[in-house]
Amino acid sequence: MKKHGISHGAALLVCTITSALLADVARRNVPILDNIVTTISTSVINLFHIQCDPTYINILIYATILATIWGIAFSFMHSDKSDRE
């Protein structure tokens, strides 16, 4: 269980740092993707009445996507071991 905790902690750190970089790269190089994510962020801000810059929600959206991909990969990597436990 300790190995999985370290893995999850590393995933959180990597996803947070990478999502900030990914948001910046998307803003500069892929304006269509940035517009879509910013529209979603603005909708979330308006829905929940949050007072923050949409940039922070953009980072949260990218981090969620990266964490989901990481979790799916983790699940596939460890699916054979869960049958033995």
matplotlib code that plots the C-alpha trace (Angstrom):
import matplotlib.pyplot as plt

x = [0.0, 2.9, 4.1, 0.6, 0.6, 3.9, 2.7, -0.5, 1.5, 3.9, 0.9, -0.6, 2.7, 3.4, -0.2, -0.2, 3.1, 2.5, -1.0, 0.2, 2.8, 0.2, -2.3, 0.4, 1.4, -2.2, -2.8, 0.1, 0.0, -3.5, -6.0, -9.0, -8.3, -7.6, -10.9, -12.8, -11.2, -11.7, -15.4, -15.7, -13.9, -16.1, -19.2, -17.9, -17.1, -20.6, -22.3, -20.7, -20.3, -16.5, -14.5, -11.2, -9.4, -10.5, -6.8, -6.8, -9.8, -8.1, -5.1, -7.6, -9.2, -5.9, -4.8, -8.1, -7.5, -3.9, -4.9, -7.6, -5.2, -2.6, -5.3, -6.4, -2.8, -2.2, -5.4, -4.2, -0.7, -2.0, -5.1, -3.3, -2.0, -5.5, -6.7, -4.1, -4.7]
y = [0.0, 2.3, 2.0, 3.1, 6.1, 7.3, 6.8, 8.8, 11.6, 11.7, 11.7, 14.7, 16.6, 15.8, 16.5, 19.9, 21.1, 19.7, 21.1, 24.6, 24.2, 22.6, 25.5, 28.0, 26.0, 25.7, 29.4, 30.3, 27.6, 26.0, 28.9, 26.7, 24.4, 27.3, 28.9, 25.7, 25.2, 28.9, 28.6, 25.6, 27.4, 30.5, 28.2, 26.6, 30.0, 31.2, 28.0, 27.9, 31.6, 31.4, 34.5, 33.7, 34.0, 31.4, 30.6, 28.7, 26.7, 26.0, 24.5, 22.5, 21.1, 20.1, 18.5, 16.5, 15.3, 14.3, 12.6, 10.6, 9.4, 8.6, 6.7, 4.7, 3.8, 2.8, 0.7, -1.2, -1.7, -3.2, -5.0, -8.4, -8.0, -7.3, -10.7, -12.4, -10.3]
z = [0.0, 0.7, -2.9, -4.2, -1.8, -3.2, -6.7, -6.0, -4.4, -7.3, -9.7, -7.9, -8.1, -11.7, -12.8, -11.0, -12.4, -15.9, -16.1, -15.4, -18.2, -20.5, -19.9, -20.9, -24.0, -25.1, -24.5, -26.8, -29.4, -29.6, -29.2, -30.1, -27.2, -24.9, -25.9, -25.2, -21.8, -20.9, -21.8, -19.6, -16.8, -17.1, -17.0, -13.8, -12.2, -13.1, -12.0, -8.6, -8.1, -7.6, -7.5, -9.2, -12.5, -15.1, -15.6, -12.2, -13.3, -16.6, -14.7, -12.6, -15.8, -17.3, -14.0, -13.9, -17.4, -16.7, -13.4, -15.2, -17.8, -15.1, -13.1, -16.2, -16.9, -13.3, -13.3, -16.4, -15.0, -11.8, -12.9, -13.0, -9.4, -7.9, -8.9, -6.7, -3.6]

ax = plt.figure().add_subplot(projection="3d")
ax.plot(x, y, z, "-o")
ax.set_aspect("equal")
plt.show()
